Amino acid sequence: MAELSDPITIGAVELPNRLALAPLAGIGNWFVRLQARRYGAGLVVSEMVSSFAVHYRNEKTCRELLRIDPREHEGGAMSIQLFGADPQVMRSAAGTVAAAGADLIDINMGCPVPKVCRTGAGAALLADPDRAVALARAAVEGGGLPVTVKLRSGWRAGETDGIALAHRLVDEAGVAAIALHPRPATIAHRGSPDYALAAELVRTLDAPVLLSGGLASADAVREAYEQTGAAAVMLARGALGNPWLFEELLGGRDQPPSRDEVLAELDWIIGCAADHLGVQRAGRYLRRFYPWYVERLALEPARARALTGALQQVESFAGVRALLDHELDAQHV
């Protein structure tokens, strides 16, 4: 069995290892992807991007969500994830994404969020396989890049529509790889992923299967990778505020990050967010990030909760760092 550090090819794109940053809705912008790349991720995938917004050249979408930092291509590949329900719009959007500099295109067919599913996109496509195949084929033809599809195993518990669809996407649409989250759409991230079902897809599909879901620690990743025989793994929530997980899985470290490392990484994130969004918007945007980094500081639970709450109220980045420094200084008193 291949090691996680071994290279893999998806379509014509060679990845240096088998670790990917999963698409994270509302989070996976260029600097989150670049952070994962800095710590070794062989593939990084963007947050969901509306094919409709790309097709109609929505200014904010094209400026912010299609922004690719040149360093994202160093030591790996990057993919833009599109969602939508219109094949012709998807064809157009795929061409725009290719021109923007993506190495691959991913199509979201697993998002269970109602506002996405109501448009016929995301996990709603599990119930409309003909449309799903047409969308994937349009992306392949429109972008000229390898196309992957991220799927749920089915809509409800016990259903395996996603498994059947995976085969059609590869056989009929020319999809280069399937990223499977083996939980039904209706339970979102609750419950345990069905790794046995993922192993069955790996065994029967004539394309690489990337595994997602439940991969929150190095031990969990290694166990699921071995159990399923997947070609690669996609780290999602487990990598939030924890890019060191990539490094650990590649054998580059065996200890958790020090507090200085955590603070330095948060400083880096703050600087990138301010550049990307401007200071005012970045201040609001990063409030969701602070708990992930506080978790890495190994504080007592009550102090961690108090610090997280206080960080939500701070108005400036200088205030954020002052609050962190004060809390950590107090730990040494």
Helices and strands as residue ranges (DSSP letters): E 8-10, E 13-15, E 19-21, H 30-38, E 43-50, H 51-55, H 59-60, I 61-65, G 70-73, E 77-83, H 87-100, E 104-109, H 114-117, G 122-127, H 129-143, E 147-152, H 161-173, E 177-181, G 185-187, H 195-204, E 209-212, H 218-228, E 232-235, G 237-239, H 244-249, H 259-277, H 279-285, G 286-288, H 290-295, H 301-311, H 317-331
